[in-house]
Amino acid sequence: MSDCPNSDPNFDKVMSRFFDITAKDYPSKRKLVYYGVCIWVRLVLYTLIYYYRDHKFMPYIIGLLSIGAIGNLWGSITNPGKQWWSKRFDLVISIILLMSCIGVILNKIPSIVIPVLLYISLVGGIIQSMFINFC
């Protein structure tokens, strides 16, 4: 899908293990995986984080994962390629999430902020996906 303006190469690499990414029906399979798997897996993970948000290690775990996400997203933004969701939006969420984790660790903000930011990220991704063409 080299001519698709919103087909992320990293996602395509993962998908190529399961599907022929040069097939005509590949866009519909991407869409099915996004709406049928990715969204639901994230929803379950974020709900677990919501329920365990007061666990002593949760802000540390999420903070470390945020640092990883920031590094990955920063590399994607500074070396722009194709994308089908806003990596800038996810980068901003990841930075705010990291700062929130620090705030929770320092007892400056309530732990509920962490799952709320994750849910905002999820809803934002769903809304963004409604305005793109899965080519």
HUURMO-V121233 format. One record per residue. RES is the residue in one letter. SS is DSSP state (2 for helix, 1 for strand, 0 for the rest). PHI is phi in whole degrees, 0 to 359 (* if undefined). BURIAL is 1 if it has 24 or more other ideal C-beta (glycine too) atoms within 12 Angstrom, else 0. Layout:
{{RES/SS/PHI/BURIAL} {RES/SS/PHI/BURIAL}}
//
This chain:
{{M/0/*/1} {S/0/294/0} {D/0/263/0} {C/0/275/0} {P/0/287/0} {N/0/229/1} {S/0/257/1} {D/0/290/1} {P/2/299/0} {N/2/294/0} {F/2/294/1} {D/2/299/1} {K/2/297/0} {V/2/294/0} {M/2/295/1} {S/0/294/0} {R/0/288/0} {F/0/243/0} {F/0/225/0} {D/0/278/0} {I/0/285/1} {T/0/262/0} {A/0/290/0} {K/0/297/0} {D/0/270/0} {Y/2/302/1} {P/2/303/1} {S/2/291/0} {K/2/290/1} {R/2/302/1} {K/2/297/1} {L/2/297/0} {V/2/296/1} {Y/2/297/1} {Y/2/283/0} {G/2/267/0} {V/2/235/0} {C/2/304/1} {I/2/298/1} {W/2/291/0} {V/2/295/0} {R/2/298/1} {L/2/299/0} {V/2/296/0} {L/2/300/0} {Y/2/293/1} {T/2/291/0} {L/2/298/0} {I/2/297/1} {Y/2/301/1} {Y/2/292/0} {Y/0/254/0} {R/0/300/1} {D/0/270/0} {H/0/296/0} {K/0/303/0} {F/0/267/0} {M/2/302/1} {P/2/295/1} {Y/2/290/0} {I/2/296/0} {I/2/294/1} {G/2/299/1} {L/2/295/0} {L/2/295/0} {S/2/295/1} {I/2/299/0} {G/2/298/0} {A/2/296/1} {I/2/299/1} {G/2/299/0} {N/2/295/0} {L/2/292/1} {W/2/299/0} {G/2/298/0} {S/2/289/1} {I/2/282/0} {T/2/286/0} {N/0/238/0} {P/0/298/0} {G/0/222/0} {K/0/281/0} {Q/0/204/1} {W/0/239/1} {W/0/214/1} {S/0/279/0} {K/2/289/1} {R/2/295/0} {F/2/301/1} {D/2/295/1} {L/2/296/1} {V/2/299/0} {I/2/300/1} {S/2/297/1} {I/2/294/1} {I/2/297/1} {L/2/297/1} {L/2/299/1} {M/2/297/1} {S/2/293/1} {C/2/299/1} {I/2/297/0} {G/2/298/0} {V/2/292/1} {I/2/300/0} {L/0/274/0} {N/0/58/0} {K/0/262/0} {I/0/224/0} {P/0/287/0} {S/0/294/1} {I/2/299/0} {V/2/299/1} {I/2/298/1} {P/2/294/1} {V/2/299/0} {L/2/297/1} {L/2/294/1} {Y/2/295/1} {I/2/299/1} {S/2/300/1} {L/2/296/1} {V/2/296/0} {G/2/300/1} {G/2/295/1} {I/2/295/0} {I/2/298/0} {Q/2/299/0} {S/2/294/1} {M/0/284/0} {F/0/250/0} {I/0/241/1} {N/0/258/0} {F/0/285/1} {C/0/265/0}}
//
